[in-house]
Amino acid sequence: MRVSEMNWGQMETYLRGDDRAVLPIGSTEQHAQLSLATDMILAERVAVEAAEPLGVPVFPVIPYGITPSFAAYPGTVSLRIETCLLLVRDVLDSLAGSGFRRILIVNGHGGNAPVQGLAAEWMAAKPAVRVRFHNWYNAPKTWRKAQEIDALGSHGSWLENFPWTRLPNVAAPEARKPMIDIDRGRTLAPAAFRAHAGDGNFGGYYRRPDEEMLALWRVGVEETRALLADGW
């Protein structure tokens, strides 16, 4: 259930019987022909669908992440690493202060990897609280399913092209884009990176059939739900 659909009294009642919460984090950045909000849309949606049957509250998605390489693409917003970590730390402190003791961070953006290290550091000072950091998009079962569908896919490609991340009246190219040199891209300044990556798709088809994407989505939701339900 979304926290936006609860009041504080309902949350207090919930906490008398459960101490789990979900915090989605994403990014606002270029995704080729897809929404600039792709990472936050996917992180929040997979979190909500995974948590709903369990009755676990999902906090509003953090919409900004660490994405300096995309700064030359208009609409991209990048946090400094220290800003992102301070923000997440403050959120975790607040959740712990409210009484949450099991927190699942559902991450939708690869650049947010430093948050995983923060979670480990934070837990060392808060031994009564457990935090799990979950990259939903490349978790083992989800990634295996993606590879079954098409071994060539990356940022801004079919891999992120769901009905809820594409935009009306924006056609996806038909071509299968060759993979860019991602390692070389990591060494480039933003303007040079844009010249290197072009439209922002790192490689692969821009779109695959919806039945394949929905099958991939189901695996992602189920894998996320399993983490939230078990092993705490």
N, C-alpha and C positions, 0 to 999 in steps of 0.2 A: 504494500500500500504506500502511496506517495505521502510524504510528510505534509505536502501542500494541501492535502485533503484531511488533515487532522488538526485538532487544537491541543493545547498543552494538557488539558485534563484527560483527554483520550490517551495522550502519550504517557501520562503518569499511570493510568490504569494498565496500559500495555506493559510498562516496566515492572509492574508487580508480578507478572508471570513470565516475562522473557527479557533477555538482555542483548538481543542481536539487533544490528542495524547494518544498512548498506550505504556506502558513500561512493557514488560514481564520479569519476574524473575524466575529463576529455581534453579537447583543444578546439580552438577556432583558427582554422588554417586552410590553405588551398587544398582541394581534392579534385583537381582537373575539372571535369564537367559537373561534379557532384557538389552538394551543399558545403559551404565553408564550415558548417556546424556538424559535419559528418561524425567526427569522433565523439562529440558530446551527445548527439542523437543516439548513436549506437550504444554507448556506455550506459546511458540512462534507461533506454528501452530494454536492454538485456537484463539490467538490474531489476527493473520493475516486473518484467515477466517471470524472472526467476524467483523473486521474493513473494509474489502475490499469493500463490497457493499455501505458503508457509505463514502468511500474515505478518511478515517482517517489514518494518518501515524502511522506505528508501528516501534518503535525503536528496535535496536538489543537487543536480550535477554541477560540479565545478567546471565552468565552460572554457577556462583558459589553461594552457599548459606551456611546456617548454618547447619552442619550435623556431629557433633563430634562423635556421637555414632558409625558411620560407618567407623571410621578411620582405623580399622584393615582390611578392605576390600580394596585390592589394586585398585588404580584408583580413589578413593574417594578424593575429595578436599573440605575441610571445612574452611570457613571464621570464624574468631572471630566475635562475635556479634557486637562489636564496629566497626570492619572493614566493615561489611556488611552495618551497618546503616550509616556510614560515606560515603560509596560509593553511596548508594541510595540518601542520602541528597545532595551530589554534583550533581548527575544527575538531581534531582528535581530542584535544584537551576539553573542549566543550562537551563532546559526546560522553567522555568518561565522567565529567562532572555531573551529567544528567543521570548517570547510572548504567550506561551501556558498557558491557564487558566483553562482547564479541562483535567485532566490526570487520565487515568485508569491504575492502576497497576494490571496486570494479573499474579497471583502467581501460580506456579506449585509445590511448595514444602512446606510441613507443617512446617519444621524447620524455615522457614522465617517469622513466625508469628510476631516477634518483629518489622518487617517493618510496620505493621499496626499501632502500637503505634507511630512509628516515623512519619508516614503520618499525624496523628492527631496533633502531636506536631508541625510539620513543618507548617501545615495550620494555626495554631494559630498565627504564625508570618507572614503569607502570606495570609491575609484575602481575597485577590482578586483572589486567585487560589483555585480550588477545586480538591481534590485527592480522588479517590475511590480505595480501596484495595479489590481485588476479588480473592478468592480461587476458581478457576474455577471448580476444581475436586469435591468439596463437597458443592458447592452452592445448594440451596434447590431443584430446579427442576432436576439438574444433579444427585444429590445424590438419589433423589426419584427414578429416572429411573434406577440407578445402583442397588438399592435394589429390584426393580421389576425383574431385570434380575437374581440376585443371592445375597442373603443376606450375604453370606460369601465371603469377598474379602477385601484385604488390600494392603499394600505396597509390590510391586514386584509380585503381583498375576495377574490374568486375568484383574483386574481392570485397569491396566496400559499397558496391552498387546494389542496394536493397530498395524496395518500393518507397521506403521512408527516408532515403538519403538522396534520391534523384529529384531533379527540379522539373516543374512543368514547362513544356515548350523548349526544353534543352535536349537536343538529340545527341545520343552517344555515337562516336565514330565506330565504324564497322571493323576497322583494321585491328590486327593484333600487334600491339606496339612491342618492339624489342626491348629487353631490359636495359635500363641505363646502367652505367657503372656507379653503383651506390658507394663503393669505397672511395672512389675519386670524388664523388659529390660531397662526402664528409669533409674534404679539405678545402672546399670552395666557399668564398664569401657569397652573401645572398644573391647579388646580381649575377655573378658567374654561375651560381647554382641554378638560377632560373634559366639561363641560357643553356645549361647542360640538360636540365630536365624538361624543358619545353613546356607543354601544357600542364605538367604536374603528375601525369600518370607515370609511374616508375617502370611499368612493363606489364604486358598481358592484354587480353581483350578488355574492352571498356564495359561490357555488359554480357551476362549470361542469362539463360532462361530463368524466370521467376521460380519455377518448381525446384530448380537446383539451389537457388539462393534461400528459399524457405526451408529446404532440407538442412542446409548448413546452419541456418538460424536456430532451428530446433535443437541441434546438437549444442550450439553455444549456450542456449538458455538452460538446457538440462545439465550441462557441465557446471555452469555457474550455480545452479540450484543445489547440486550435490555438494559443492563446497560450503554453501551456506547452511545446509542441513546436517552435515556429518563431520566428525573428526575434530571437534573443538575440545 
